[in-house]
């Protein structure tokens, strides 16, 4: 549960002309969009900017592509300022997983080939670590971090797996399935003292945390700007510091391969890079309309309100406490425990997501951790209290019915 319970619905954010914030997006009004955290949502201003950039690209491609690296370098300066990073450390990549893949491809075994991850790690990132460990002839060690672990317990759980054979530590700044922080700052400082490289998966951090790289000690960090930052799809940053970054190359070799890091990432043949160039429009839209501090405060207040009313609705139906203690809460995201029988595995959680969209008209995030299913609430500026009141009133009863049907089938077998 969050540190403070929000009991009053926050007033919806409005555009400058008084219209609801959602009017600045192209989201289908026939659906309730309650899962910003998975794929984000691009405001119309950024969509229109990207369309204009594509028009320029297609009208004169021979002019566009030779000039593109210089434009991308200028964009990196703006994005680095938003993230609290040095522009010379930041490369542009399609998503956080791509940034992680770049790191995996560029590292060599130095000690025993062991890679430390946590049981909260994003599945694709952990699978990549397992593949790298096999290539090194090493193994992956998984730190078990209790869901309710505070910063001290989480730190101890991770560092207990780090030893003489460790060649890399991979830790989420904000976990995807469990919507909690991990103490990456303290882990980073200790890893640096031990001489062990740290890769921080910051997929959810940009936009949700102010300047997520400010004061963070790590060798590598990857974060998505197309989630909370609302940039066009395929916009993310890879930040690399120290000598190991010299071994990092784009996943596609191009004519910029001989350039130093990060410049070599600015030249990728004929890839459409308009998403990167339009990212600053998305960030600027939020900032210019409400200001990022106001936007973050609203998202957090709304997520806290949603946690209370949805959790209460489940509890009243099932008689079981639906609140969740995640140890290190995240602004703008919350977990609510689902009734037994729902989303008790990743496959079941994904199936429930698809069923809820098709039958309930709701885009929601269902996750699984330790065999327990959760509803992950993630609010953005276009969401309102009424969205979650609707979910509590209309969707929770149906989900409880689905849960009873599932557990009844299990008992029958």
Beta strands, then each sheet from edge to edge (+ up, - down):
strand 1: 32-33
strand 2: 90-93
strand 3: 114-118
strand 4: 139-143
strand 5: 166-172
strand 6: 198-201
strand 7: 220-224
strand 8: 236-240
strand 9: 333-337
strand 10: 362-363
strand 11: 365-369
strand 12: 372-378
sheet 1: 1+ 10+
sheet 2: 2+ 8- 7+ 6+ 5+ 3+ 4+
sheet 3: 9+ 12- 11+
end
